Amino acid sequence: MRIVGGTARGLTLAPVGAGDAAAHLRPTSDRVREAIFNLLTNGRHARPLAGLRVLDLFAGTGALGLEALSRGAAHATFVDTGRAAQALVARNIALMRVRDQTALRPLDVTALPLNDGAAFDLVFVDPPYGKGLGGPALSRARAGRWLAPDAMIVWEEAAPPDVPPGFDLLDQRRYGSTTVTLLRASAPSIISD
């Protein structure tokens, strides 16, 4: 697994093999990651990545957020509760030398607290396939002020997901066993904790 574009192109990330089923690690392949970033930068709904704040939910190895940093994003926050995932993200942040542009948060993605910092412009959601976690995670992120108005969402699943309220479907593509869904967030509702 490597960074496929931008300033860190070609950087080999920490090895995870075919994944870690017990930790629900299933790295996005280089080919699918490249296709995702082609959609984001060259597709019908393209926007420049320069300066964006990125939220990588169910971060796993952190490859999606790190790819965004390599391509000009200003900051990436990685969220995952798995110890194996946290160790991989930390190792990959160190390999790419972007500690000052990142944060690693050991939070339950489906129970995010209210965000008291800046909202995020680009959000990657790559939950364990078939467990129904993506929709609740997105709904919680939206209600908890994690998403900027008009935030772009990239959601990976095995099958086309049910889009939760508050999001508009922009595009959907199939790459082998992966379905990539692009969404745009509408204005958030507020939750209180």
N, C-alpha and C positions, 0 to 999 in steps of 0.2 A: 504494500500500500504506500502510495506516494502522493505528494501534492502535484496536481496536474497542470496548474497554470499560475501566472503571476510571478511575483518576485522570488518566491520560494519554490518555483517549478522544479520538479525532479527530486525534491527532498524526500528521502525515505523515512516514513513514520515508524514508530515502535511496532514490532510484529505482533499480530494477534492470531495468525494462522487463518483457519476457516471460520473462526469465531469461537465463542465460549458459550455453549448452550445453557449452562447453569447460571451464568451471569447475564444471559440474554444479549450477548454481544454478537452482532451480525454486521460487520463493517460494510458500508456502502462501497461497492466496487469502484475502481478508478473510472471505468467506462460510464457507469451511471452518474457518478459525481461530475464527470466532464459534460455529460448530457444535461444535467441540472443547471450547471453554470452557463452552458450555451443558451438554454431557455431564459435564464435570468438576464443575460447580457445582450443576447441577439434576438430573442423571441418577440412575439407580438406585444408582450407586456414588459419589455426590457426597461431597466433603469440602471443608472450608473451605481456601482458598488462603492465608489470612493466616498469615504466619510461615514458610511452607514454603521449603526450599532446593530450587532447580530446576537440573537438568542438561539442557542443550540440545545433544544429540549430532548431528553433521552440521548445525551451526547455520545455515549459509547466511547469511541476512540477520539472524538473531537475533530475528525477529519473534515466535516462540512464547515464548521466554524473557522477552522484553520485555513481551509481553502479560500473562504471569503476574505480573511485577513490578508492572505497572499495576493489577492486580487484587488486590494485597496480599502477594504472595510477598516473603520477606525478602532473598533472594539468588538470583542466577542465574549459573551458570558456562556459558560457551559454548565448545564444542570443535569445531574444524574445521581441517584442514590447508591448505585452499585460500587463497591470498593474496587473491583477489578477495573471498571470503567474510569473511576476517579484516578486511579494510578496511571492508566493509559493516557488519559487527557493530560495529566500533569507531566508525564514523560514527553508527550508530543509538543506541549507548550515549550518545554525546555529545549527540545531538539530544534524547534523553529525560532527560538529566542524571542518570544513575544510576551513575556511575563507582564510587562508594563501595559499591554493592550488587552489583557484577559482577566477574567474572574472565573473561578470554579466554585459552584454552589452545590453542596450535597443536600438538595431539597427533593421532596416527593413532587414530581411534576404535576400530578393530579390534585395536589393540595397546596399549590403555591400560595404563600402569604401575599398581602398587598405589597406591591413594589413601591419603595420609597425613593427610588432613583430615576434616572432618565429612562424613557420607554425605548423599545427596540423597533427598528425599521424592517428588519429581515429576520424571519424565524424559521428554523429548521425543526421539524417534528419527525422523528424516526423511532416510533415505539416498537416494542416486540410485536411482531406480526400476529394478527388474529386474536389479540387480547382485548380489543375495544378500548384502548387507553388514549388514543390520539384525540378523539372528540372531547372527552372530559378535560384533557390537558389544555387544549386550545380554548375551551370555554372558560376555564379557570384563569388562564393567562390573560384573556381579554377582560374578564371581570376584575382581575387584580391589577390592572393598569400596567401590565408588562408590554402591551402592544401600542405602538404609535398609531395615530390615525392613518389609515391607508397602508398599514404594515403589509408586506408581502409574506406569505406563508408558503413553505415548501414542505409537503407532507408525503412521506414514503410509507407505503403499506403493500401487502401482498395483493389485495383486491381494492377496487375503488371504494373509498370510505364514504360514509354518510356525512355530509357537510353540516356542521352544527350551526344553529342560528347565530347571526352576527358576522357571517363570512360569505363572500361571493366567490363562486367557482370561476376561475379564469381560464384554466387549461388542465388537461390531464393526458398523460402519456404512459405507455407501457414499455418497460425495458426488461425483457426476460421475465423473471418472477417478481419484479418490482413495479408497482404503480406509483407514479409521481403525480401529485395533485398540487396545482398552484391555486392559492386563494388570496383574496384581499380582505383585510379586516375592516369592518365598519366601526363607527364610534363606539367606545366601550361603555358598558354599564358598570356600576360601582358595587363592590361588595364591602362588607365591613367585617373585621375579625376582632 
